[in-house]
Amino acid sequence: MGPRYLQLVRKESRLRMDQVDALAVLTRQLGRRRTQRGGERLTDNTLIRIAVDLLLDRAEQLRGNTEDELLASLKESTDR
C-alpha cells in the first residue's frame, strides 16, 4: 500500500498569497491541537483535499460565472 501521498494524483493549483498564509497558519493550529500523535501528518495539502471534497459535496449550490460569484453562492447557501 505504501505512504498515503504516493496513492494520490498530483494536481497543481495557484493560490493567492493570503490563502497560502492562512492555510499555513491553520495547518499549524490544527497540528498543535491534535489529541493523538503519530499517524497521518496534517499538511496544507490535507486541508486542500478537504476543501475540494466540501466543494464537490456542495456543487449543486454553485451559481455564477466568476470566482467571486461562485464563492458568494456557497456563502449564501450556508447562511440559510
Secondary structure, DSSP 8 states (H G I E B T S, - for coil): ---GGGGS--------HHHHHHHHHHHHHHHHH-SS-SSS---HHHHHHHHHHHHHHTGGG---SSHHHHHHHHHHHHH-
